[in-house]
Amino acid sequence: MKLATTLLILALAPASAFASVQQCESNKYHQYIDASLEWYKNLVEMTVQKHPDLQEVSAWFLQGRMNHFELNREAFDWYLANDSTHLNLDSPVESWLKLSQDDVKTLASQSTSLGKTAKKAFDDRQSTPHTQNYELRSAFADLLTHPADIKQPLHIYNEKMQKLAATTCK
């Protein structure tokens, strides 16, 4: 009986180790998504504080970023589990997922949860830009040229990215 139990444990060990590596990679990518979304939320907040007239376009922009990153989150997990050809796990975490516009279009045509998420992101990419898009981008550019104004949120983002870079999934 002990021999059978030992053999069973040894047989299952590689599968569970593989699963834990995949879970680590998924968690790491999710943390990258969360850090990126937090950075964009902070950038939008700071912009709206200086330019209250850009509230509406900022909300539009942030929704587009959220749709983009939530697609990446869901697509990453799907490709990690099903088709690693769209992944490059040897590069920095922000470059792990390789998803072309054609890939997003194909995913958007599916009736799955991933397809619905892809459709939101695809529709965002195909839509007419907000009428104040240029003003928002100009406000972002102005904000980003003043390092003291973005020091704290940028520091938080950079710390999270450095921590992720130091995390290994083996």
C-alpha positions in Angstrom: 0.0 0.0 0.0 2.8 2.4 0.9 4.5 1.7 -2.5 1.3 2.4 -4.4 0.8 5.7 -2.5 4.4 6.7 -3.1 4.2 5.9 -6.8 0.9 7.9 -7.1 2.5 10.9 -5.4 5.6 10.7 -7.7 3.4 10.4 -10.8 1.3 13.5 -9.8 4.2 15.6 -8.7 5.2 16.9 -12.2 1.6 17.8 -13.0 1.2 19.7 -9.8 4.5 21.4 -10.3 3.5 22.4 -13.8 0.2 23.7 -12.5 1.9 25.8 -9.8 4.3 27.3 -12.4 1.3 28.2 -14.5 -0.5 29.7 -11.5 2.6 31.7 -10.7 2.8 33.0 -14.3 -0.9 33.9 -14.3 -0.6 35.7 -10.9 2.5 37.6 -12.2 0.7 38.7 -15.3 -2.4 39.7 -13.4 -0.3 41.8 -11.1 1.2 43.5 -14.1 -2.3 44.3 -15.4 -3.4 45.6 -12.0 -0.3 47.8 -11.7 -0.9 49.2 -15.2 -4.6 49.9 -14.6 -3.7 51.6 -11.3 -1.1 53.8 -13.2 -3.7 54.8 -15.8 -6.3 55.6 -13.1 -3.7 57.8 -11.3 -2.8 59.5 -14.5 -6.4 60.2 -15.3 -7.1 61.5 -11.8 -4.1 63.9 -11.9 -5.2 65.1 -15.3 -8.8 65.7 -14.3 -7.6 67.6 -11.2 -5.7 70.0 -13.5 -8.3 70.0 -16.3 -11.8 69.3 -15.0 -13.2 69.9 -18.5 -11.5 66.6 -19.5 -13.6 64.5 -17.1 -15.8 62.9 -19.8 -12.9 62.1 -22.2 -10.8 60.8 -19.3 -13.6 58.4 -18.4 -13.8 57.3 -22.0 -10.1 56.8 -22.2 -9.9 54.9 -18.9 -12.8 52.6 -20.0 -10.8 51.8 -23.2 -7.7 51.0 -21.2 -9.7 48.8 -18.8 -11.2 46.9 -21.8 -7.8 46.5 -23.3 -6.1 45.2 -20.2 -9.0 43.0 -19.2 -8.8 41.4 -22.6 -5.1 40.8 -22.1 -5.8 39.3 -18.6 -8.3 36.9 -19.9 -6.5 36.1 -23.1 -3.2 35.4 -21.3 -4.9 32.9 -19.0 -6.5 31.2 -22.0 -3.3 31.0 -24.0 -1.3 29.9 -21.0 -3.7 26.9 -20.5 -4.4 26.1 -24.2 -2.0 27.6 -26.8 1.4 29.0 -25.7 2.3 30.1 -29.2 1.0 33.6 -28.3 3.2 33.8 -25.2 6.8 34.8 -24.8 7.6 34.1 -21.2 11.3 34.7 -21.6 10.7 38.4 -22.0 9.6 41.1 -19.5 6.1 40.5 -18.1 4.7 43.4 -20.1 5.7 41.6 -23.3 4.5 38.1 -22.5 1.3 38.2 -24.5 1.6 38.5 -28.3 -1.9 39.4 -29.6 -2.3 41.0 -33.0 -5.3 43.1 -34.2 -6.3 40.1 -36.3 -6.1 37.8 -33.2 -8.4 40.2 -31.4 -10.8 40.3 -34.3 -10.9 36.5 -34.5 -11.5 36.3 -30.7 -14.2 38.9 -30.9 -16.2 36.7 -33.3 -16.5 33.9 -30.7 -19.4 33.6 -28.3 -17.2 32.7 -25.3 -16.5 34.9 -22.4 -13.1 35.7 -24.0 -14.9 36.5 -27.2 -17.2 39.0 -25.5 -14.2 40.6 -23.7 -12.3 40.8 -27.0 -15.3 42.3 -28.8 -15.3 45.2 -26.3 -11.6 45.9 -26.9 -12.0 45.4 -30.7 -14.9 47.8 -30.8 -12.9 50.4 -28.8 -10.1 50.1 -31.4 -12.5 50.5 -34.3 -14.6 53.4 -32.8 -14.2 57.1 -33.7 -12.0 58.8 -31.1 -13.6 61.0 -28.6 -13.8 64.6 -29.7 -11.5 65.7 -26.9 -9.0 62.9 -27.4 -6.3 65.3 -28.7 -6.8 67.6 -25.7 -6.5 64.7 -23.3 -3.4 63.4 -25.0 -1.9 66.9 -24.8 -2.8 67.1 -21.1 -1.1 63.7 -20.5 2.0 64.9 -22.4 2.1 68.1 -20.3 1.7 66.1 -17.0 4.4 63.6 -18.0 6.9 66.4 -18.7 6.7 67.4 -15.0 8.3 64.6 -13.1 7.6 66.1 -9.7 3.9 66.0 -10.4 3.9 62.3 -11.1 6.6 61.2 -8.8 4.5 59.3 -6.2 2.3 57.2 -8.6 5.2 56.6 -11.0 7.3 55.4 -8.0 4.5 53.0 -6.9 4.2 51.6 -10.5 8.0 51.2 -10.9 8.3 49.5 -7.5 5.5 47.0 -8.5 7.2 46.4 -11.9 10.6 45.8 -10.2 9.0 43.4 -7.8 7.4 41.5 -10.7 10.7 41.4 -12.6 12.3 39.8 -9.6 9.6 37.2 -9.3 10.5 33.9 -11.0 8.1 31.1 -11.7 10.0 27.8 -11.7 
